[in-house]
Amino acid sequence: MKIESIPPSPAETAVSGHSRERSRKRRRNAAIGLTMIAVLAAGGYAYTQRTATPLPAPAAKADKQTVHELSSRDIAVVEARPLALTLPLSGSLTPLAQATVKSKVSGVVLATTVQEGMAVAAGQVIARLDDAEARARAAQQAALLADADARLAMAKKNQANSLALLQQKYIAQNAYDTTSNAVDLAQAAVDAARAQLDLARIALADTVIRAPLAGVVSKRHAQAGEKLAPDSPVFSIVDLRQLTLDAQVPASDIPRVKVGQEVAFRVDGFGERVFAGKVVRINPSTEAGSRAMIVYIGVDNPDGLLRAGMFAKGAVTTEKSAARPLLPLTAVRAEKGSDVVYRIEGGKVVAQPVKLGLRNGDEGLVEALDGIAAGATVLALPLDGIKPGDRVKLPASAAAFTAAAKG
């Protein structure tokens, strides 16, 4: 059986062409929509990548140098002043002049005129003893002297008579010599009596006890009513105008100590007040058991503030330089066999070679003989990451101080 297709009618053909045209338009619109979606997705991905990963900075910004901010502890302003080497010492203060007044004669104390802590002048009466016995002895010796004078006068008259008789040859030479010898004996008796009278008068004067020097009474040993024997202590007097600081110094350090060197010291109870003195003597022998030597330091004490027995601690200046720029020891670096400090100039770190002099380890300072001047600002200590050429920023207070020093 043969099947034949019937050709479409013109109306059906028109309808079919219309449908195909609509299909092509739908496919084209779908392709355009897919393309737009892809473009939007690509743009969103690129945007997210740009915000997540920063773009490289311009070359000018990448080359910008870091500025290190410094604190006031990191820097030091060079100051010019003398530098001294010192040797620590300590000891007790003793009066240069002091005395224990003793009674020269025996007697009962009638009165004392001063007390501990009172100032006395040289020659001032400080005590009196009962002088009745001394007066009686002086009167006795005066009588004995008068008797001796009378005997001398009689011996001289006898000598004159003997001489007249001898000249007339009424007596022998031996008789005259005897009368002359009697005169000599009488004269000796007069001299002895006069000496005894002087001693009695001295003993009488010694019943009045006087201060042998000007000073302050440190101790009273006798009271009114006590019976004193010769050489009994009555008062102790100290002169506080001149004191001596007796300080022990190790024998190994004695070569550094010289007479005339200055000493500064403090005393407990006077806070931060510093007293001054000078080395006046050095003991030539060491103290047993300590291997130290005593250095005697003279101290002027015109106002009497310092007292005997006070303990003092200080130092003797063994060497002193002229006024030169001083650097912290921590600021000095050894680079390529020379001493260098990092100086700050115009906001940059500069390596500055210096020539050093006297060092003081106790103060942590060293003098600069050459290479740097007073008023310069240097790094006070090594800082990690800071080298010559780096830019730094000073604290405001330090910058103002440096400007004032330079001005």
C-alpha angles and dihedrals in degrees: 000000000000119000118204127192119233112228114242121258120250091253093054090047091054092049092049093051090050092054093050091052091053091050092053091051091051092051092048092050091049091051091049090050092050091049092051091049090052092049092049091048091051091049092050092050092050091049093050091048092050093051094044097050117045116229116245113269119246116273093251092057093045090057094052111124122236116245115217115215114218130204127219089258092058096060139051131198111222112243126195116221139120117287121213135195112219138192117211119234140164139189148129129292117240130180115257089218124031136146142189107220112219133189113254094198137035119257148115117281108244097182145342118215102196139050136204113294095023120126118236134191126227109274095016116145109249102167142008129211129203104274100187094104093044091051091051092051091049090051090048092052091047089055092048089051091052090050091050091050090053092049090050092052091051091048091052092052091050089050091053092050091048091052092054092049091047091053089053089046092239092128135033126251091253091061091053092047089054093056091047090052090051089057091053091049092049091050090052090050090053092051092050093048091049091051091050089051090052090052091049091050091049090051089050091051090048090064084077107069116207134189110260093206142014114264145091127304107246099177140008113213100179135049131204111279097030120126111233128203123208112288093020111148115246108168139000115217128189129193107221097183091087121034134179124217108212105204129177116226124185111255090236090062097045093093087066093055120085134176110265097031116139122250128197120192144164130222127210111258097031098081114213095344111131122214125200135219143154134235106256104166141011121206109236095216134057125245114258113257097007104063087219130125128223117243115196115214121193115222126191111219106176094155093049094231094133117070135202114272097025115142116236133191123193146113139263118229105234097174134014131186133205121265106289136151111284125212130194110252088229090060094060118093130187110229124168093344096308137092115255136179126195106240122195112224125166092348093305134104114244126187106232120191113218138188112227132210135170117015128206111193094183092060093032093233137126128189120240112222094184142357103052138050135212115278095036118130118228137175105266095208140008113282123197115242096017118110137157111298096030119127118240137183120220122217113260095247093050093047091053092047092049092050091050092049092051092044 
